[in-house]
Amino acid sequence: MQVVLSVVFSVIMILNLIPNLLVVFVMIRCKSSQTSINFLFLNLALADILVATSLIPQYVLRPAYTHPDGWAGTLLCKLFTGGFTMWVGGCASTVIHVVIAIERFYATRPEKNLRKLTMRELKLVIACGWIFSVLTELPPMCVMYYDKTRSSCFENWSKPVFGKIYTVFTFLVDFAIPLLLMAFLYSKTVKVLWGPSKHCSTSLAVIMSRKRITKIAITVTVLHALCWLPDVTSYLLAYHAPGLVEYGSILYHACVIPVGLSSCLNPIVYTFQSQKFRTEMRKVIGCRWLQKNEVSDHALK
């Protein structure tokens, strides 16, 4: 079964790295792409790349080497094979999705005179988001160790109740609360865009473009939630209902597969729908097929 997981995650890793690295390359290389929304896309791609690279030592290469035990094995678990970087990338991705939802919320309310974040302020917010993601995932990393008997990384909390408290905290902070916040923001955004028109001074083309971009944003949010739900739920159940999901079991690790798929879908559903991004990417790789189904970037301004 370990070999099967290795093959599956190898495919996911390739599907993840190629488009996300392309996004990063285009965003950094093209000065005209360095806008606020594209800065968010860039960080989303970096978070997805972090998730992909975490799969390499933990799943892709696992059948090819013998995991060391002792202090070396524990150190390897803490840094690479215990899932720390994957959870950091996932948490950062959630934070960025929330910021995008806020940006979309502001973009549909120009008449309210809501001040948008400057690029400097946005960079500070995202930097804080990355720091928050690392700090949030530090507790399990600190208690991670390698169990030679079970040939896997496990958490060893000083008291079982600490693990139960942390899993609830993770479920709420990394998943439930951000999801509810995004649902609230997008419900308000949808109400403005599809409700009675109050945008007399806004062109129809801009309104239609904002609607399509909002649909894409909501789609990505739903996919993100659906793909992360099995993993955060299995982590929660492993401590609160171990009879249903055992920590470190095949089922437990299989729940990570949708997480990898989520990071593959982000650049395809989100970034590649941008006309401006497609134009810049054509300059880099000269792909004519990117001219099809382009979405106007007016709504991203």
C-alpha angles and dihedrals in degrees: 000000000000089000091051091051089048092055093046093049091045090059091045091049092053093046088049102045101045099057095034094050088048090053091051092047094051094043093051097039098047114064092194089062093059097102128134096261092044089050087058090048089050092054091044088055091048090051090050091049089052089054091049095049091049088060092059101072094026100050117351098056097026096103091048099062141035112246109234119236131211120044092333091055092047092050090049090051093050095050108028122356099042096070098251096131092044092056092045090053091046094050091047090049090053091050091051091049089054092050090050089051089052091048091052090048091054093043092061094051108060090139090062090062091230107175114234120223115263117235090256092052091045091052089051091050093050092045089053088048091056092047090049090051093053094046092047092055097042098089097065091041090056093054096040118119139163117255107207092191093058094030093227144095117265138179116244108195116189087233125022091227090064090060091049092050093048095049090053089047091050093048091052101039100036097038126001102045096043090047092052091047092051091046089054094047095047092046088057091045092050091048091055096044098042098029128085107318115260095162100094091149094046119090120241091239092057092047092050090047092051089050093053094046089049090052090052092048092050091047092053091047092052091047091048091051095046093047095048096041096081093050099046090043094050090049090052094046092047088069102030101034108018089166088070100041123014116211109251095012124137090256090051092054093041088062087067091067094079088050090060091046090053092058089049093054099049099075092041098049099033117026100029090058091067115101091207092052092047090051092052092046091052088057089053103042103009098229111168094193089070089073091074125094094003120180120216115248094215090102092054094060 
